[in-house]
Amino acid sequence: MYLRAARTYVIMEESDVHELVLSLSKVMPRFEDGRINYVGADLVPFVMVFVRHEAQILLLRRSLAVETYKGKWSVVTGFLDEPVPIANKALAEVREELGVSGADILSLVIGKPYIQTDPDINGMWVSCPVTVTLRRKPEIRLDFEHTEYRWVLPEEVKMFETTPRLYDALMRSLPR
């Protein structure tokens, strides 16, 4: 793990994130179904899944029913609220938020997890970027978390009002 002070990023290994979630699962409150409840937490680990088809990325507009960044453009996200592998959580979130099945997925690449400060929530996110490449453009079925979607080129992401540092995360996660 190392600090890049200019961006307030701390780069982590996937195993560090797993250990963090295991540790948090021992001290944080739980929901009735056993998931970790991060309400009020200063440090929150989550996956951010960039869904890709050919040269385009899927952007999703967050609904007013979500807790943070209402109306902003983002990607598939989900709290790491149980100690499961990042890839498993990413696939579950893509299935839940978009209705995309494993058969539609050509590849899944986990980027380097990192911590970033977020003054909007007065806390820190442990961001685990994942890029999922689709075989074809499937029918997208949005759940309550999003109101609309757009397929865009990576450089077009900068033209949208997005969640904090989304473009930076995209650049860090795209396979080179």
C-alpha positions as semicolon CSV with decimal commas, in nm:
position;residue;x (nm);y (nm);z (nm)
1;M;0,000;0,000;0,000
2;Y;0,137;0,350;-0,073
3;L;0,018;0,708;-0,059
4;R;0,000;0,942;-0,357
5;A;-0,040;1,267;-0,166
6;A;-0,124;1,486;-0,465
7;R;-0,454;1,303;-0,518
8;T;-0,501;1,167;-0,167
9;Y;-0,510;0,814;-0,307
10;V;-0,384;0,512;-0,123
11;I;-0,328;0,220;-0,357
12;M;-0,417;-0,121;-0,215
13;E;-0,404;-0,484;-0,314
14;E;-0,721;-0,688;-0,355
15;S;-0,618;-0,897;-0,054
16;D;-0,595;-0,578;0,157
17;V;-0,955;-0,495;0,069
18;H;-1,069;-0,844;0,163
19;E;-0,890;-0,815;0,501
20;L;-1,046;-0,471;0,555
21;V;-1,398;-0,603;0,488
22;L;-1,335;-0,899;0,721
23;S;-1,219;-0,658;0,994
24;L;-1,515;-0,425;0,942
25;S;-1,755;-0,718;0,952
26;K;-1,642;-0,782;1,311
27;V;-1,699;-0,427;1,440
28;M;-1,971;-0,265;1,226
29;P;-2,344;-0,309;1,285
30;R;-2,531;-0,552;1,061
31;F;-2,857;-0,547;0,872
32;E;-3,107;-0,824;0,949
33;D;-2,984;-1,021;0,646
34;G;-2,626;-1,016;0,782
35;R;-2,476;-0,754;0,550
36;I;-2,249;-0,488;0,700
37;N;-2,429;-0,159;0,770
38;Y;-2,193;0,127;0,677
39;V;-2,427;0,410;0,784
40;G;-2,211;0,668;0,960
41;A;-1,883;0,491;0,873
42;D;-1,574;0,700;0,791
43;L;-1,435;0,437;0,554
44;V;-1,661;0,253;0,310
45;P;-1,542;-0,013;0,062
46;F;-1,736;-0,056;-0,262
47;V;-1,708;-0,187;-0,617
48;M;-1,748;0,042;-0,915
49;V;-1,813;-0,158;-1,229
50;F;-1,739;-0,006;-1,568
51;V;-1,954;-0,198;-1,816
52;R;-1,799;-0,188;-2,160
53;H;-1,903;-0,294;-2,508
54;E;-1,649;-0,246;-2,783
55;A;-1,527;0,114;-2,743
56;Q;-1,820;0,238;-2,531
57;I;-1,882;0,258;-2,156
58;L;-2,226;0,241;-1,995
59;L;-2,314;0,547;-1,786
60;L;-2,610;0,538;-1,548
61;R;-2,799;0,834;-1,400
62;R;-2,851;0,783;-1,026
63;S;-3,209;0,813;-0,913
64;L;-3,349;1,027;-0,633
65;A;-3,412;0,705;-0,435
66;V;-3,041;0,646;-0,363
67;E;-2,858;0,780;-0,059
68;T;-2,569;0,964;-0,228
69;Y;-2,503;1,159;-0,548
70;K;-2,868;1,182;-0,651
71;G;-2,909;1,265;-1,021
72;K;-2,538;1,231;-1,099
73;W;-2,406;1,005;-1,373
74;S;-2,213;0,702;-1,252
75;V;-2,159;0,333;-1,319
76;V;-2,274;0,013;-1,150
77;T;-2,174;0,031;-0,784
78;G;-2,227;-0,166;-0,467
79;F;-2,099;-0,171;-0,112
80;L;-1,863;-0,452;-0,019
81;D;-2,099;-0,535;0,264
82;E;-1,998;-0,897;0,305
83;P;-1,659;-1,068;0,278
84;V;-1,683;-1,204;-0,078
85;P;-1,434;-1,172;-0,365
86;I;-1,452;-0,842;-0,555
87;A;-1,531;-1,024;-0,882
88;N;-1,830;-1,200;-0,723
89;K;-1,969;-0,873;-0,590
90;A;-1,917;-0,699;-0,926
91;L;-2,105;-0,973;-1,112
92;A;-2,388;-0,969;-0,857
93;E;-2,425;-0,591;-0,890
94;V;-2,429;-0,602;-1,272
95;R;-2,699;-0,870;-1,258
96;E;-2,902;-0,680;-0,996
97;E;-2,876;-0,326;-1,140
98;L;-2,887;-0,404;-1,513
99;G;-3,030;-0,752;-1,556
100;V;-2,712;-0,862;-1,735
101;S;-2,625;-1,228;-1,691
102;G;-2,289;-1,400;-1,677
103;A;-2,347;-1,538;-2,028
104;D;-2,332;-1,179;-2,162
105;I;-1,987;-1,118;-2,011
106;L;-1,677;-1,166;-2,221
107;S;-1,423;-1,065;-1,955
108;L;-1,385;-0,915;-1,610
109;V;-1,073;-0,726;-1,503
110;I;-1,018;-0,601;-1,147
111;G;-0,819;-0,278;-1,129
112;K;-0,604;-0,173;-0,835
113;P;-0,824;-0,081;-0,538
114;Y;-0,756;0,260;-0,386
115;I;-0,876;0,489;-0,109
116;Q;-0,991;0,840;-0,191
117;T;-1,112;1,114;0,037
118;D;-1,453;1,262;-0,033
119;P;-1,532;1,597;0,126
120;D;-1,898;1,561;0,018
121;I;-1,946;1,282;0,272
122;N;-1,664;1,384;0,507
123;G;-1,515;1,038;0,473
124;M;-1,322;0,801;0,253
125;W;-1,419;0,549;-0,009
126;V;-1,225;0,230;-0,073
127;S;-1,289;0,212;-0,448
128;C;-1,251;-0,125;-0,617
129;P;-1,271;-0,059;-0,992
130;V;-1,377;-0,345;-1,215
131;T;-1,418;-0,346;-1,593
132;V;-1,669;-0,590;-1,736
133;T;-1,661;-0,632;-2,112
134;L;-1,979;-0,757;-2,276
135;R;-2,006;-0,991;-2,572
136;R;-2,298;-0,789;-2,710
137;K;-2,514;-0,499;-2,603
138;P;-2,790;-0,663;-2,401
139;E;-3,127;-0,519;-2,315
140;I;-3,059;-0,308;-2,005
141;R;-3,320;-0,336;-1,729
142;L;-3,260;-0,064;-1,473
143;D;-3,355;-0,109;-1,110
144;F;-3,462;0,167;-0,869
145;E;-3,105;0,299;-0,836
146;H;-3,099;0,452;-1,187
147;T;-3,338;0,643;-1,411
148;E;-3,161;0,630;-1,746
149;Y;-2,849;0,509;-1,921
150;R;-2,622;0,605;-2,208
151;W;-2,347;0,428;-2,399
152;V;-2,058;0,675;-2,440
153;L;-1,695;0,681;-2,543
154;P;-1,454;0,708;-2,248
155;E;-1,351;1,065;-2,335
156;E;-1,720;1,171;-2,339
157;V;-1,756;1,085;-1,968
158;K;-1,601;1,426;-1,890
159;M;-1,904;1,597;-2,048
160;F;-2,144;1,455;-1,786
161;E;-2,210;1,565;-1,430
162;T;-2,071;1,255;-1,262
163;T;-1,999;1,123;-0,919
164;P;-1,661;1,249;-0,786
165;R;-1,355;1,148;-0,988
166;L;-1,546;0,902;-1,207
167;Y;-1,334;0,983;-1,512
168;D;-1,012;0,932;-1,312
169;A;-1,140;0,594;-1,192
170;L;-1,232;0,498;-1,549
171;M;-0,883;0,584;-1,672
172;R;-0,733;0,374;-1,391
173;S;-0,953;0,073;-1,467
174;L;-0,958;0,041;-1,845
175;P;-0,742;-0,245;-1,970
176;R;-0,439;-0,108;-2,150
